[in-house]
Amino acid sequence: MLVIMETRCDPNKLRRTFELLGFDDVIATEVQGYAGGIAVAWQSDCFSVDVCKKSFQYLHLKVKYRNGDWWNFTPVYASPMEMNRNLLWRDIESIAQNMSEPWLVAGDFNDIACAAEKKGGAVASNRKCNIFNARIEACSLIDMGAMGPKFTWRGPKYHGGQRIFQRLDRALCNGQWRLQFPDGFVKVLTRLDFSDHHPILISPIEVPHPNAPRQFRFESAWLLEDKYTNMLSQSWNRDNSLIKNLSTVEREIKAWRFQSIDNVLYKKRELMSRLNGIQRSLQSAHYNSSLKRLEKKLQGELSIILRKEELMWFQRSRAKWLMDGDRNTRYYHIKTINRRRKNNITMLKDDSDKWIEEVDQLRKLVNDFYVKLFTDDCISRTWRPTEITFPKLEQDEKDRFLSKSLEGSWRLGVQIC
């Protein structure tokens, strides 16, 4: 699917151009002279598109991949005039009030969210930034961020010959869209001379990225298991060394976790299915005391499972608060997806300011950086005592840590800690 903003021409004249590019369906807004204009083109064998609403500053569409689920897409080209932008956001907030499906809103918003999204020219207006952020929050939308260049628009030259740069183009989505497309990402592409804007690529599917070995981490939900403390006590031998105990504990926890905690999601689905069947039976038949007792028992088991699931997602989300005391598993799940998406490195700049995307080159670039960072530069440095004191290691302890045979075990111990 291709979206073009500020077409500056009759939408009907664009149809032939899109057909030459391989798109067989087009929808566009009207233009007012050289102002405005949004055109959306797609290939009908890949997408099904229904037009819900068409306005000068936006289109509201329902989109579906072949063999996929429907979701909402609203391409936006906001007016540079604040009064017109107010009208745009009034309509978007109206759509948001009735939105219960996955929703993506993207385009040129002609606004920035903070002063860091502008370079050059007059100081960014905090009032306008606050209004823009409040509007995004009022619509329950999330900024998806972006990879690539920080600014998406290059403005005219200012006093002294400096240009203005701003991040005017972005993609926003609601929680449902993020859950449906957890690996979706936004990429700012190279700007061409005939436009002041960088094109942006929005992909709901996963981008290839290096897969690091999964780290061993403590899970708060383990503490809700009665068998956890006993398993831990049996795994720890006071007569063994610390490194050996840590290795044993890790091995035992992995085996225990697979048999207990990792079954939380499976157990939840099983309980929900059984409860659904019981409740249907109670609704369609006469009162049954045994079914009622079974429902109460399963509800108790489900409550424990939901508590474990909530703790698991809470820890992964790095959230610092609980909201209203309710189970907010969905909230934590969305936060976890956003954090993982943000932490996922798919592009880096090398020493020559060139963007690197290929996985093997990314690995080499990161490895070379840290090799250079920790390589001894042979510069002598004088030790200066401070108020901080450090415990001293005995010689036999130093020898143990320096031993090559313990190198792998020491690394394992550090990861567990």
DRENROTOR-893665 format. One record per residue (C-alpha): y, z, x. Coordinates in steps of 0.25 Angstrom, whole numbers, padded with zeros to 4 digits, always signed. Last residue first. Example, Ala and Ser with C-alpha at 12.3 -4.5 7.8 and 13.67 -1.06 7.14 Angstrom:
2
-0004+0029+0055 -0018+0031+0049 
This chain:
417
-0050+0159+0093 -0061+0149+0090 -0054+0138+0097 -0052+0147+0110 -0067+0151+0110 -0072+0136+0109 -0063+0133+0121 -0069+0144+0129 -0083+0140+0125 -0080+0126+0130 -0075+0131+0143 -0085+0141+0145 -0094+0133+0155 -0081+0129+0162 -0078+0143+0167 -0064+0146+0167 -0064+0156+0156 -0076+0163+0162 -0069+0164+0176 -0057+0170+0170 -0065+0180+0162 -0072+0184+0175 -0058+0185+0182 -0053+0195+0172 -0042+0189+0162 -0029+0196+0162 -0022+0199+0148 -0008+0192+0146 +0005+0199+0146 +0018+0194+0140 +0031+0200+0145 +0032+0188+0155 +0028+0186+0169 +0033+0173+0175 +0022+0164+0182 +0029+0153+0191 +0025+0139+0189 +0020+0129+0199 +0020+0114+0194 +0007+0108+0196 +0009+0100+0183 -0004+0106+0177 -0009+0097+0165 -0008+0104+0152 +0002+0095+0145 -0003+0083+0152 -0017+0085+0147 -0011+0089+0134 -0004+0076+0132 -0015+0068+0137 -0024+0073+0127 -0015+0071+0115 -0012+0056+0120 -0027+0054+0122 -0031+0059+0108 -0020+0051+0102 -0025+0038+0109 -0039+0040+0104 -0034+0042+0090 -0024+0030+0090 -0011+0034+0084 -0001+0034+0096 +0014+0033+0093 +0022+0028+0106 +0033+0037+0111 +0029+0033+0125 +0024+0047+0128 +0014+0046+0116 +0018+0048+0102 +0007+0054+0092 +0000+0049+0080 -0012+0054+0071 -0010+0069+0073 -0015+0077+0061 -0007+0090+0060 +0001+0085+0049 -0011+0080+0041 -0018+0093+0044 -0007+0101+0039 -0005+0092+0027 -0020+0093+0023 -0020+0109+0025 -0007+0110+0017 -0014+0102+0005 -0026+0111+0006 -0018+0123+0006 -0011+0119-0007 -0025+0115-0013 -0031+0128-0009 -0019+0136-0016 -0027+0147-0022 -0016+0155-0029 -0009+0167-0023 +0005+0161-0026 +0005+0152-0014 -0002+0158-0001 +0006+0157+0012 +0006+0152+0026 -0002+0139+0024 -0009+0135+0037 -0017+0125+0028 -0030+0127+0034 -0030+0142+0032 -0026+0140+0017 -0036+0129+0015 -0048+0139+0020 -0042+0151+0013 -0041+0143-0001 -0055+0138+0001 -0060+0152+0003 -0053+0157-0009 -0058+0145-0017 -0072+0149-0013 -0070+0163-0018 -0065+0159-0031 -0076+0149-0033 -0086+0160-0031 -0079+0169-0042 -0078+0157-0051 -0093+0154-0049 -0096+0168-0054 -0087+0167-0066 -0093+0154-0070 -0107+0160-0068 -0104+0171-0078 -0098+0162-0088 -0110+0153-0087 -0119+0165-0089 -0111+0169-0101 -0111+0156-0108 -0101+0153-0120 -0105+0141-0127 -0104+0127-0121 -0094+0116-0118 -0084+0125-0111 -0094+0134-0104 -0102+0122-0099 -0089+0115-0093 -0085+0128-0086 -0099+0129-0080 -0099+0115-0075 -0085+0117-0069 -0089+0130-0062 -0101+0123-0056 -0092+0112-0050 -0081+0121-0045 -0092+0130-0038 -0098+0118-0031 -0085+0112-0027 -0081+0126-0021 -0094+0128-0014 -0092+0114-0007 -0078+0118-0003 -0082+0132+0002 -0095+0127+0009 -0088+0126+0023 -0086+0141+0021 -0100+0145+0020 -0111+0137+0028 -0102+0129+0037 -0094+0141+0040 -0106+0149+0044 -0110+0138+0054 -0096+0137+0060 -0095+0152+0060 -0107+0153+0068 -0103+0143+0079 -0089+0149+0080 -0094+0163+0081 -0104+0159+0092 -0094+0152+0100 -0084+0164+0099 -0095+0174+0103 -0099+0165+0115 -0084+0165+0120 -0082+0180+0117 -0095+0184+0126 -0107+0189+0119 -0111+0204+0118 -0102+0206+0106 -0110+0195+0098 -0102+0189+0087 -0109+0179+0077 -0115+0191+0069 -0101+0196+0066 -0095+0183+0062 -0107+0180+0052 -0105+0194+0046 -0090+0192+0045 -0092+0178+0038 -0103+0182+0028 -0093+0187+0018 -0085+0175+0018 -0070+0176+0014 -0067+0178+0029 -0071+0164+0031 -0060+0159+0022 -0050+0162+0034 -0056+0151+0042 -0057+0152+0057 -0056+0139+0065 -0065+0131+0073 -0058+0118+0077 -0063+0104+0072 -0063+0094+0083 -0051+0085+0083 -0052+0072+0075 -0042+0062+0080 -0035+0054+0069 -0037+0042+0060 -0028+0042+0048 -0034+0047+0035 -0030+0040+0022 -0018+0042+0013 -0010+0033+0022 +0005+0033+0021 +0012+0023+0032 +0027+0024+0033 +0037+0013+0037 +0048+0017+0046 +0061+0015+0039 +0074+0007+0044 +0067-0006+0042 +0068-0020+0047 +0065-0015+0062 +0052-0009+0059 +0048+0006+0059 +0035+0010+0065 +0026+0018+0055 +0028+0032+0050 +0014+0037+0046 +0010+0046+0034 -0004+0052+0032 -0014+0054+0021 -0026+0062+0026 -0027+0072+0014 -0026+0061+0004 -0030+0067-0009 -0025+0081-0005 -0012+0075+0000 -0010+0067-0013 -0013+0079-0021 -0003+0088-0013 +0008+0079-0016 +0013+0068-0006 +0026+0064+0002 +0027+0052+0011 +0039+0050+0020 +0051+0041+0023 +0065+0046+0026 +0062+0053+0039 +0076+0050+0046 +0082+0043+0058 +0097+0041+0060 +0101+0032+0072 +0109+0036+0084 +0121+0027+0088 +0131+0037+0091 +0134+0039+0076 +0122+0035+0067 +0114+0023+0068 +0107+0019+0055 +0094+0025+0050 +0080+0025+0055 +0070+0030+0044 +0056+0035+0046 +0058+0047+0056 +0047+0055+0063 +0040+0043+0068 +0025+0043+0066 +0016+0052+0057 +0021+0057+0044 +0023+0069+0035 +0016+0070+0022 +0028+0077+0015 +0021+0084+0003 +0026+0083-0011 +0026+0094-0022 +0037+0086-0030 +0047+0098-0029 +0043+0099-0014 +0047+0085-0011 +0060+0087-0019 +0063+0100-0011 +0061+0093+0002 +0071+0082-0001 +0081+0092-0007 +0080+0101+0006 +0082+0089+0015 +0094+0084+0007 +0101+0098+0008 +0097+0099+0023 +0105+0086+0026 +0101+0080+0039 +0111+0080+0050 +0119+0067+0051 +0114+0056+0059 +0102+0057+0068 +0087+0061+0066 +0082+0065+0052 +0069+0071+0048 +0071+0084+0056 +0082+0087+0046 +0072+0089+0035 +0066+0082+0023 +0073+0069+0024 +0077+0060+0013 +0078+0045+0010 +0064+0046+0003 +0058+0034+0009 +0044+0033+0004 +0032+0041+0000 +0027+0049-0012 +0012+0052-0013 +0006+0058-0025 -0008+0063-0028 -0009+0067-0043 -0003+0078-0051 +0011+0073-0052 +0019+0076-0065 +0030+0084-0058 +0030+0075-0046 +0034+0063-0054 +0046+0070-0059 +0049+0074-0045 +0048+0060-0040 +0058+0055-0051 +0068+0066-0048 +0066+0063-0033 +0070+0048-0036 +0083+0052-0044 +0087+0062-0033 +0085+0051-0023 +0095+0042-0031 +0106+0053-0030 +0103+0055-0015 +0106+0040-0012 +0096+0035-0001 +0087+0031-0012 +0072+0035-0011 +0062+0025-0009 +0049+0031-0014 +0034+0027-0015 +0027+0036-0025 +0012+0036-0024 +0003+0043-0034 -0012+0044-0032 -0025+0039-0039 -0038+0041-0033 -0047+0032-0025 -0057+0021-0026 -0046+0010-0023 -0034+0018-0019 -0025+0023-0030 -0010+0023-0032 -0001+0028-0043 +0013+0024-0041 +0027+0029-0042 +0038+0020-0036 +0051+0025-0030 +0066+0024-0029 +0069+0013-0039 +0058+0017-0049 +0044+0013-0053 +0034+0022-0060 +0019+0023-0061 +0015+0011-0054 -0001+0010-0053 -0007+0006-0040 -0022+0004-0036 -0024+0002-0022 -0033-0005-0011 -0037-0018-0019 -0023-0018-0025 -0016-0019-0011 -0002-0012-0012 +0013-0015-0012 +0024-0005-0016 +0038-0009-0016 +0050+0000-0016 +0064-0004-0018 +0078+0002-0015 +0091-0004-0012 +0094-0019-0008 +0098-0022-0022 +0092-0012-0031 +0077-0014-0029 +0066-0013-0040 +0053-0005-0037 +0041-0012-0032 +0026-0013-0035 +0017-0023-0027 +0002-0027-0028 -0005-0037-0019 -0002-0032-0005 -0007-0041+0006 +0006-0042+0014 +0008-0056+0008 +0007-0050-0006 +0018-0040-0002 +0027-0051+0002 +0025-0058-0011 +0028-0045-0019 +0040-0042-0011 +0049-0052-0019 +0045-0045-0032 +0051-0032-0027 +0065-0039-0026 +0071-0035-0013 +0077-0023-0005 +0063-0017-0002 +0068-0003+0001 +0054+0003+0002 +0041-0004+0004 +0027+0002+0001 +0014-0004+0005 +0000+0000+0000 
